[in-house]
Amino acid sequence: MRVAFDAICLADGPITGVARAFLTGLCDYGARWPDDVIVLAPPGGDRGALPAVRIVDAPRGALRRQLQLPRLLRELAVDVVHSSVAAVPLRAPCPTIATVHDLPWLHPESGERSTWWRRFATRRALRAATAVIAPSRFTLDAAVRILGERHRDKLHLVPHATPEPTAPAGAPAARTGPFLVLGDDRPRKNRQRVRAAHALAAARNPGLPPLRFVGPPDDYVSEREKAELLSICRAVVACSLYEGFGLPVLEALAHGAPLICSDIPPHREIAGVDAALVDPRAVESIAAALAAPPPPHAPRAIEPVAPRWRDVHTSVSITARW
């Protein structure tokens, strides 16, 4: 079974969030089934982290992709095309799989607006795709709101994964690093309240470690540096107002880091009891957790994504043959 992975998420900017989750699964998939993988990579994107598989230049731009990708897929004779985002070629000669990471315009708490075109294109792609992958039940249910209950069967829950730590997590006494906040500075990330909460907690507890925001646009670090920070940080702080998944939460769990996160459905789904859940809109709630963060826990084993992807690929391929 020849699978073309559409790596359009690598087109712009540093590798974070969506692109990181996609690459983790892709590298695992390529290691298991290297002869079955073709990566459709946009020109100018970061290819340094791609696995040692066949890489083919693919078009950029919404219209150009719709016009050129079907012909490219026919030339490559692929059985399935798996998109890293909710965008698929509408006239693909094979089954298509779209990945929906979040649908913020359905949730006013995200604080984010979306253009009419983005909403239309996402809805069209989800409806046209043979199958849709969502990383959380929260996002899967949001996709059902778009597709309707009758299409629930084509939705597949495949949580994101993160690589296993290459070094042991820091012992409780070794966790003398900062409070670590991973992610960009979009309004949904709630940085302003986190800063205010840390100032409040530090005023009450003068020896409290500092905050460190890691992510674009200010402090982008390599994966190796991020892993080091995860192994020594006092705690990971993930107090977003809205998320479709929450990769920093998963990274904290994998490294055994104390975890303070917002009490929202995806975080509860991922973290379970291994986190201090706070009200992300209440500075006092966040400050209290910073003053007394939860203890470190045993690193959690993270289920790999590739076998679950493989199941979806096989399912849609068999259905297409029938």
N, C-alpha and C positions, 0 to 999 in steps of 0.2 A: 504494500500500500504506500503510494507516494503522496506525501503531505507537503503542501507549500504553506509555510508560515509567513504571513504578511507582517513584516517588521516596521510598519509605518510609524509606530510609537517611538522609533529611534530617530525620527527625522529632524527634530529640533531640540537644542538645549542639552544640558547634562542629563545623565541617566538617573532618574529618580522614580519613586512611586510605581506607576503603571509600567514603565519600561523596565524597571528593576525586577518586578514580579514576573513579567514576560520572559526576561532573559534567564531567570532562575529555572523556570520550567523548560525553556527551549534548550538550555545547556544539558539538563538532565535527559530530555528527550533525545537530543543528538548523541549523547553518550550511549544510550540504550539501543537506538535504532538509527545509526548514522546514515545508512544507505537509503533510508526512507524519507530523508529530510531535504527540502530545498527552502532556503531563506530568501524571501523577496525583500531586498534591502533598498531603501531610498538613497539616492545619491546625496552625499554630504553628511549622512548620518554617522554616528559613532559605531564602527564595526569592530572595534578592538575587543569587545567582550563576547562576540559571537562564537559559537562552537565551530569545530573543524568539520564543517559540512559544506555542501554546495551552496554558494551564494550567488544570486542573480540580481542584477540591477533592475529596480522596479520604478515606475513613474511616481511623481509627486503631484499633488493638486487634485481636488475632488473630481473635476470633469475629465482631466487627463487619465486618472485612474479608471474611471468608468469606461472610457473609450479604449484604453490600451491593455488593461489587465486581462480581459477575456481572451484576447488573442495570445498573450504571453502564456496564459494557463494552458491553452490548447497546444501550443508549441512544446511546453514542458510535459504534457500528458500526465497531469497530476490527478489524483483520485479525490482529494479533499483540499480545500483552501481554508486555513485557520487564521483569522484576523486577530491581531493583538488588541483591537479596539472595535467599537460598534460601527464598522464601516466595511461593507463587502461589495464586490462587483456584482451589479444586479443581473448581468447577463453571463455569469460564470458558466463554463461548460461542465461544472462538477458541483457537488454539494459544498455549501459554504457554512462556516461557523463564525459567528460574531462574539466578541467578548464585551460585555457591558460592565464597566467598573463602578459607575455611579450614575445617577440621574438627578442632579441637584435641583433642577428647575421644578421637580415634583415636591420639593421639600423647602418651604420658606425659611426654615432654620439654617439652611446652608448660607444664606446671605449673598448668594450668587445669582446673577441674571444670565440667561442664555439667549442668543440670537434666535430669531425665527428660523433661520436657515439651519442652525445646529440642531434645533429640536426636530425640524422636519427630516433632516438627513438621518438622525439617529433612529427616529420612528420607522423610517422607510427601510433602513438597514436591518433592524430587528425583525420587521415583518417579512422581509425578503429572505433572511438567512434560513438555512435548513435547520440549524440548531443554534442556540444561544447559551453561552457559558456566563454564569454570574459567580462572584467570589464569596457572597454572603447571602443568607436567607433574606436579609433586609433588601438587598439590591435585586434579588430574584423576585421578591414580591412587588417591588417597584416596576420591574419589567412586565409583570403580569398586568399591572394597571394600564400599560400601553398596549400590550398584545391581546388582552382578554383571557378569561379563564380557559377558553377552549384551546388555547395554544400553550398551556402550562406544560404539556408533555414534551415540548421541544426545548424547554429550559433545563439546564443542568447546573447543579451546584458543585463547583470545584473551587474550594478555598485556595488562596494564594499560598505559596511556600516561601521559605527563606533558607539560604545555605546553612548547614551546620557550622557552629563556631569552630575555627581552626585551633583555638587556644582555650584552655579551661576558663570558665567564668571566675571572676574575682571572688575570693572568700569574703565573708561579711566584713572582716577587719580591713580588707584591701579596697573596699569601695569608698575611696576618698575623693573620687572625681566629682565633676559638677552634676547638677540636675540637667539631664540631656533632653532637649526638645528637637525631634527630627521632623523635617518637612519644610515646605516653602512658607511664604508669608501671606497667602490668600486669607481673606477675612474669616473663612470657616476654621482656620487653624487657631484662632482665638489668642494670638500672641499678646495682645494688649492686656487682657485679663490675667494671663499667666504672669506677665511682668509685674502687674499690680499685686497679685497674690504673693509672689516671691518677695517683693519689697515689704509687704505686711508681715510675712513669716520671718524675714531676716531682722526686722525691727524688734520682734519678740524673742528671736533666737540669734544673737550676734555671730555665733559660730557656724551658721548655716552655709553650705557650699553655694557657689554662684550658679546662675543659670547659664547654659550654653545652647544657643540656637544653631543647629547644623542643617544646612540646606540652602538652596538658592533663595534670594540673590546674594546673600552676604557671606556664607561660610560653607561652601561645598567641599566635602572631603572625599578621599578615596574609600573604597570598600574596606581596605585594610585598616585605615585610620578609624573608620566608623566602628569596626569590630573591636578595636582597642578601647574606644570610648565606651562601648556597650559592656565591656568586661570590667570597667573600673568605676562607672558612673554611680553616683549616690542613688539615682533612680531615673527611669525614663518617664517623662511627663508628656502625655498625649491627651490634651484637653480640648480637642476639636469640638465645634458645635455640630458638625455633620461630617460623616464619612460613609463611603460605600463599602469600605472594608476596614483598613487601619493597619498598614504594613508595619509601622513602628511598634505597635502593640505586639505583633507576632515576633518581631526582631528582639524585643525585650524578653519575651518568654523563652525564645531559643537560647538566649545568653544567660538566663537565670537572673536577670536584673530586676530589682524592685520596680513596680509599675504603678503609676498614678494615671488613671485615664478617665475620660468623661463617661458618664452613665448614659450611653446611647446604645441602640440595639446591636450594631456590628461589634462594638467593643465588648459588650456582655457575651456575645456569641463566641468571640475569639478567646477572651481572657478567662471567663468563668470566675472562679474564686481566687485566681492568682493576681489580683489587682485591688488597689484601693479605688473605688468608683466615686467620682465627685460630680457635683452639679457644675457643668462648664460655664454657666452664666452667673455663678455665685463666687465672687472673689474669696469670700471667707471660707467656703467649702474647699477650694483649691489650696488656700493658705494653710488650713488645718492639716491637709494631707502632706504638704511640703514640710511642715514642722515635725510630723511623725510619720515618715514614709513606711510602707510595709517592708518586712525583712526580705532578703534575697530568697529565692526558691530554687529548687533543682531545675536545671535547664530542661525545657520541654522538647521532646522529639517531635519534629514537624513532618507530617506526611508529605511525600513528594507529589508533585502535580502530574508528572509525565504519564504514569499509568492511568490516571483518571482521564487525561486528555486522550490517550490511546483508546480507551473505551468509547469515548464520544466519537472519535474518528471512525472506529470500526462500525459503530452503530449507524452513522449516517451513510457510510459507504455501502453497507449491506442494504439499507433501505433504498438507496438510489438504484442499486442493481435490480431490486425487485420491482 
